[in-house]
Amino acid sequence: MREIHGGCHCGNITYEIELPNALETYNPRECDCKLCTTHGASYVSDKNGTLNIKIKNNEYVSKYRQGSRIADFIVCKKCGVMTGVCYEEGGVIYGSVNIRATREYGEFGKGQVAHLTELSDKERIARWKDLWFSNIKIESEIA
């Protein structure tokens, strides 16, 4: 397992991921929706990996829903960095991280455009469940 640390610029939201494969085998997904392209987001996840999110102060975290309004984009209110996206169903949180919020970004494979705007909500959710982390732990210092 390879451990990668990332997070927002001010440090309010940090994450640690563990990926079972070599970084160059992951091709970050670049969603073609307006929100993701505006933020320059490039997502990595692995359903066989783990994601730990640490939040210093929830007051400075925005969970933004756009488009189909079924996923929460996690944005820091202090510095404006989008750190990732989560979807919850049946008590399970699925998530993916914006790998551009890491120092290791350049070690990953070539990015690929994900045309999620062409998928139905049901197709998106099935895709997320297949690709995203589901072993997620979220810690908050100040609720």
URBEL-V590473 format. One record per residue. N is the residue number from 1. RES is the residue in one letter. PSI is psi in radians with two decimals (999 if undefined). Layout:
[[N | RES | PSI] [N | RES | PSI]]
//
This chain:
[[1 | M | 2.34] [2 | R | 2.25] [3 | E | 2.26] [4 | I | 2.40] [5 | H | 2.43] [6 | G | -3.09] [7 | G | -3.08] [8 | C | 2.94] [9 | H | -0.71] [10 | C | -0.18] [11 | G | 0.10] [12 | N | -0.64] [13 | I | 2.11] [14 | T | 2.74] [15 | Y | 2.73] [16 | E | 2.24] [17 | I | 2.61] [18 | E | 2.16] [19 | L | 2.31] [20 | P | -0.29] [21 | N | 2.91] [22 | A | 2.46] [23 | L | -0.65] [24 | E | -0.22] [25 | T | -0.17] [26 | Y | 2.21] [27 | N | 1.78] [28 | P | 2.42] [29 | R | 2.26] [30 | E | 1.69] [31 | C | 2.49] [32 | D | 0.16] [33 | C | 2.82] [34 | K | -0.71] [35 | L | -0.88] [36 | C | -0.68] [37 | T | -0.62] [38 | T | -0.70] [39 | H | -0.15] [40 | G | 0.53] [41 | A | 2.52] [42 | S | 1.98] [43 | Y | 2.47] [44 | V | 2.47] [45 | S | 2.91] [46 | D | 2.08] [47 | K | -0.26] [48 | N | 0.07] [49 | G | -2.99] [50 | T | 2.70] [51 | L | 2.16] [52 | N | 2.16] [53 | I | 2.32] [54 | K | 2.27] [55 | I | 2.17] [56 | K | -0.81] [57 | N | 1.96] [58 | N | -0.40] [59 | E | -0.48] [60 | Y | 0.36] [61 | V | 2.26] [62 | S | 2.25] [63 | K | 1.81] [64 | Y | 2.23] [65 | R | 2.27] [66 | Q | 3.07] [67 | G | -2.01] [68 | S | -0.19] [69 | R | 0.58] [70 | I | -0.17] [71 | A | 2.63] [72 | D | 2.06] [73 | F | 2.22] [74 | I | 1.98] [75 | V | 2.38] [76 | C | 2.20] [77 | K | -0.40] [78 | K | -0.80] [79 | C | -0.16] [80 | G | 0.10] [81 | V | 2.29] [82 | M | 2.01] [83 | T | -0.37] [84 | G | -2.90] [85 | V | 2.50] [86 | C | 2.67] [87 | Y | 2.35] [88 | E | 2.38] [89 | E | 2.27] [90 | G | 0.60] [91 | G | 0.03] [92 | V | 2.29] [93 | I | 2.24] [94 | Y | 2.51] [95 | G | 2.83] [96 | S | 2.62] [97 | V | 2.64] [98 | N | 1.80] [99 | I | -0.24] [100 | R | -0.15] [101 | A | 0.50] [102 | T | 2.83] [103 | R | -0.39] [104 | E | 0.13] [105 | Y | -0.77] [106 | G | -0.21] [107 | E | -0.20] [108 | F | 2.87] [109 | G | -3.12] [110 | K | 2.37] [111 | G | 2.68] [112 | Q | 2.44] [113 | V | 2.30] [114 | A | 2.06] [115 | H | 1.14] [116 | L | -0.37] [117 | T | -0.32] [118 | E | -0.17] [119 | L | 2.65] [120 | S | 2.88] [121 | D | -0.75] [122 | K | -0.72] [123 | E | -0.69] [124 | R | -0.84] [125 | I | -0.76] [126 | A | -0.72] [127 | R | -0.80] [128 | W | -0.79] [129 | K | -0.53] [130 | D | -0.56] [131 | L | -0.54] [132 | W | 2.79] [133 | F | 2.47] [134 | S | -0.14] [135 | N | 1.47] [136 | I | 2.38] [137 | K | 2.31] [138 | I | 2.17] [139 | E | 2.47] [140 | S | 2.24] [141 | E | -0.76] [142 | I | 2.05] [143 | A | 999]]
//
